[in-house]
Amino acid sequence: MKVNNHDVKKKPFYKIRWFMVFTTLLIAAVLTGCNDEDAAQSEDNGKSNVSELNEQENEQNNSVNEADNNVNDSENKNNNADNDEGNNATEPTNEEAIEEEETAEEEAESNGEFENVIAGLDPSEVEDRIKSQAEDNWDGDYEMQVFVISNQTSAYSDLLALNIDSEVKETVLNNAFKDWTFDFEMVQFVYDNQMQAYDDIQALELDTEVKEQILEDAFNDWGDDFEMVLYVYENQLEAYEEINN
């Protein structure tokens, strides 16, 4: 039997070809598996690195926030301390206020700052007003005119010589002149009575809360009208004692 040379050569070629294809596929599969493992490992490493970076960033943020909180707490404490010092410095006690008021009044007294309203009048105008009032009130009665002119001039001189060394005296004289203007006899009469009432009030023995309250109420109603303050105080106290005895 004769063998065909062409067939004999063809079989080994196909075997070689299939072997090469198989080998190539095997190598590709191996390489692909390695690449997948490397990619997975790289991905895991990347995730791990990202997690570490996030943790570091969170720690830094926490540190910054804590530092900011400490700074804010410190500033708040300093502000509170400054406010306390400011309040203590700007809010005087009642005792300090009283001392300041007394000091101011003493300085005003020593500097002669209290004014005698009568001393500010024009003497020529005063003389003319006294004379014209006497003539108007006692027209044709020259004896009475002379009497009134003498009394008014004497009262004017006495008022002019007053030593106004306190706010009380200044207020009482101003009120009297406001009510009676150039009727100097009445100005002097009211001034003397008001100052006597003021002195009597200062001498009161306020040894009970009832007396203190009665006097306080009288002052609230009548202010610097010391005659009325004393009058109301005495009448109210007398009525209270009658009710409770």
C-alpha positions as CSV (number, residue, x, y, z in Angstrom):
1,M,0.0,0.0,0.0
2,K,1.4,3.4,-0.9
3,V,1.3,6.2,1.6
4,N,0.7,9.7,0.5
5,N,3.6,11.9,1.6
6,H,1.4,14.9,1.7
7,D,-0.9,13.4,4.3
8,V,2.0,12.3,6.5
9,K,3.4,15.9,6.7
10,K,0.0,17.5,7.3
11,K,-0.9,15.6,10.5
12,P,2.1,16.9,12.5
13,F,1.4,20.5,11.5
14,Y,-2.1,20.4,12.8
15,K,-0.9,18.9,16.1
16,I,1.6,21.6,16.4
17,R,-0.9,24.3,15.7
18,W,-3.4,23.1,18.3
19,F,-0.6,22.8,20.8
20,M,0.4,26.4,20.2
21,V,-3.2,27.6,20.5
22,F,-3.7,25.7,23.7
23,T,-0.4,27.0,25.2
24,T,-1.3,30.5,24.2
25,L,-4.7,30.3,25.9
26,L,-3.2,28.8,29.0
27,I,-0.6,31.6,29.3
28,A,-3.3,34.2,28.8
29,A,-5.5,32.6,31.5
30,V,-2.6,32.6,33.9
31,L,-1.7,36.2,33.2
32,T,-5.3,37.3,33.5
33,G,-5.6,35.6,36.9
34,C,-2.5,37.4,38.1
35,N,-3.7,40.7,36.8
36,D,-7.1,40.2,38.6
37,E,-5.3,39.4,41.9
38,D,-3.1,42.4,41.5
39,A,-6.0,44.6,40.7
40,A,-8.0,43.3,43.7
41,Q,-5.0,43.8,46.0
42,S,-4.5,47.3,44.6
43,E,-8.1,48.1,45.2
44,D,-7.9,46.8,48.8
45,N,-4.8,48.8,49.4
46,G,-6.4,51.9,47.9
47,K,-9.5,51.5,50.1
48,S,-7.2,51.0,53.2
49,N,-5.2,54.1,52.3
50,V,-8.4,56.1,51.9
51,S,-9.7,54.9,55.2
52,E,-6.5,55.8,56.9
53,L,-6.5,59.3,55.3
54,N,-10.1,59.8,56.5
55,E,-9.3,58.8,60.0
56,Q,-6.3,61.2,60.0
57,E,-8.5,64.0,58.7
58,N,-11.1,63.3,61.3
59,E,-8.5,63.4,64.0
60,Q,-7.1,66.7,62.7
61,N,-10.7,68.2,62.6
62,N,-11.4,67.0,66.1
63,S,-8.1,68.6,67.3
64,V,-8.9,71.9,65.5
65,N,-12.5,71.9,66.9
66,E,-11.2,71.2,70.4
67,A,-8.7,74.0,70.1
68,D,-11.4,76.4,68.8
69,N,-13.6,75.4,71.8
70,N,-10.8,76.1,74.2
71,V,-10.2,79.5,72.6
72,N,-13.9,80.3,72.8
73,D,-14.2,79.3,76.4
74,S,-11.2,81.4,77.2
75,E,-12.6,84.4,75.4
76,N,-16.0,84.0,77.1
77,K,-14.3,83.8,80.5
78,N,-12.3,86.9,79.8
79,N,-15.4,88.7,78.5
80,N,-17.4,87.8,81.6
81,A,-14.5,88.9,83.8
82,D,-14.4,92.2,81.9
83,N,-18.1,92.7,82.2
84,D,-18.1,92.0,85.9
85,E,-15.2,94.5,86.4
86,G,-17.1,97.0,84.3
87,N,-20.3,96.6,86.2
88,N,-18.5,96.9,89.5
89,A,-16.7,100.0,88.3
90,T,-19.8,101.7,86.8
91,E,-22.4,100.8,89.4
92,P,-21.7,102.7,92.7
93,T,-23.3,101.5,95.9
94,N,-25.9,103.5,97.7
95,E,-23.4,104.6,100.3
96,E,-21.1,105.9,97.5
97,A,-23.9,107.7,95.8
98,I,-24.8,109.4,99.2
99,E,-21.2,110.3,99.8
100,E,-20.9,111.8,96.3
101,E,-24.1,113.8,96.8
102,E,-22.9,115.2,100.1
103,T,-19.5,115.9,98.7
104,A,-21.0,117.8,95.8
105,E,-23.2,119.8,98.2
106,E,-20.2,120.6,100.4
107,E,-18.2,121.8,97.3
108,A,-21.1,123.9,96.2
109,E,-21.4,125.4,99.6
110,S,-17.6,126.1,99.8
111,N,-17.6,127.6,96.3
112,G,-20.7,129.8,97.0
113,E,-22.7,128.2,94.2
114,F,-26.0,128.5,96.0
115,E,-27.9,131.6,94.8
116,N,-29.8,134.1,96.7
117,V,-32.5,135.1,94.2
118,I,-33.1,138.4,96.0
119,A,-29.5,139.4,95.5
120,G,-30.0,139.1,91.8
121,L,-32.7,141.8,91.6
122,D,-32.0,145.4,90.5
123,P,-32.1,147.6,93.6
124,S,-33.6,150.5,91.6
125,E,-36.4,148.3,90.3
126,V,-37.0,147.0,93.8
127,E,-37.4,150.6,95.1
128,D,-39.8,151.5,92.3
129,R,-41.9,148.4,92.7
130,I,-42.3,148.8,96.5
131,K,-43.3,152.5,96.1
132,S,-45.8,151.8,93.3
133,Q,-47.4,148.9,95.1
134,A,-47.9,151.0,98.3
135,E,-49.5,153.8,96.2
136,D,-51.8,151.3,94.4
137,N,-52.9,149.5,97.6
138,W,-53.3,152.7,99.7
139,D,-54.2,155.4,97.3
140,G,-54.6,158.7,99.2
141,D,-53.5,157.1,102.5
142,Y,-50.0,158.5,102.8
143,E,-49.5,157.2,106.3
144,M,-50.1,153.7,105.2
145,Q,-48.0,154.2,102.1
146,V,-45.0,155.2,104.3
147,F,-45.7,152.3,106.7
148,V,-45.8,149.7,103.8
149,I,-42.7,151.2,102.1
150,S,-40.8,150.9,105.4
151,N,-41.8,147.4,106.1
152,Q,-41.2,146.2,102.5
153,T,-37.8,147.8,102.4
154,S,-36.9,146.3,105.7
155,A,-38.0,142.8,104.6
156,Y,-36.0,143.2,101.3
157,S,-32.9,144.1,103.3
158,D,-33.3,141.1,105.5
159,L,-33.8,138.8,102.6
160,L,-30.8,140.3,100.8
161,A,-28.6,139.5,103.7
162,L,-29.6,135.9,104.0
163,N,-26.7,133.4,103.8
164,I,-27.9,130.8,101.3
165,D,-25.5,128.0,102.1
166,S,-27.6,124.9,101.4
167,E,-29.9,123.6,98.7
168,V,-32.9,123.6,101.1
169,K,-32.5,127.3,101.8
170,E,-32.1,128.1,98.1
171,T,-35.2,126.0,97.2
172,V,-37.4,127.6,99.9
173,L,-36.4,131.1,99.0
174,N,-36.9,130.5,95.3
175,N,-40.4,129.0,96.0
176,A,-41.4,131.9,98.2
177,F,-40.2,134.5,95.7
178,K,-42.0,132.7,92.9
179,D,-45.3,132.8,94.8
180,W,-45.0,136.4,96.1
181,T,-42.5,138.2,93.8
182,F,-42.0,141.8,95.0
183,D,-44.1,141.4,98.1
184,F,-41.0,141.0,100.3
185,E,-42.9,140.9,103.6
186,M,-44.7,137.8,102.4
187,V,-41.6,136.3,100.9
188,Q,-39.8,136.7,104.2
189,F,-42.8,135.3,106.1
190,V,-43.1,132.2,104.0
191,Y,-39.3,131.6,104.0
192,D,-39.1,131.8,107.8
193,N,-42.1,129.5,108.3
194,Q,-40.8,127.0,105.8
195,M,-37.3,126.9,107.4
196,Q,-38.8,126.5,110.8
197,A,-40.9,123.6,109.6
198,Y,-37.9,122.0,108.0
199,D,-35.9,122.2,111.2
200,D,-38.8,120.7,113.1
201,I,-39.0,117.8,110.7
202,Q,-35.3,117.2,111.1
203,A,-35.8,117.0,114.8
204,L,-38.6,114.4,114.6
205,E,-38.0,111.1,116.5
206,L,-38.8,108.5,114.0
207,D,-38.6,105.5,116.3
208,T,-41.2,103.3,114.7
209,E,-41.9,102.1,111.2
210,V,-45.4,103.8,111.3
211,K,-43.8,107.2,111.9
212,E,-41.3,106.7,109.1
213,Q,-44.1,105.7,106.7
214,I,-46.3,108.6,107.7
215,L,-43.5,111.1,107.1
216,E,-42.6,109.4,103.8
217,D,-46.2,109.6,102.6
218,A,-46.3,113.3,103.5
219,F,-43.2,114.1,101.6
220,N,-44.5,112.2,98.6
221,D,-47.7,114.3,98.7
222,W,-46.1,117.7,99.4
223,G,-42.5,117.6,98.4
224,D,-40.5,120.7,99.6
225,D,-43.6,122.4,101.1
226,F,-42.2,121.6,104.6
227,E,-45.1,123.4,106.4
228,M,-47.6,121.0,104.8
229,V,-45.4,118.0,105.3
230,L,-45.2,118.7,109.0
231,Y,-48.9,119.5,109.3
232,V,-49.9,116.2,107.6
233,Y,-47.4,114.2,109.6
234,E,-48.6,115.5,112.9
235,N,-52.3,115.1,112.1
236,Q,-51.9,111.6,110.6
237,L,-49.8,110.4,113.6
238,E,-52.3,111.8,116.1
239,A,-55.1,110.0,114.2
240,Y,-53.1,106.7,114.2
241,E,-52.5,106.9,117.9
242,E,-56.2,107.5,118.6
243,I,-57.2,104.5,116.7
244,N,-54.6,102.2,118.3
245,N,-55.0,103.4,121.9
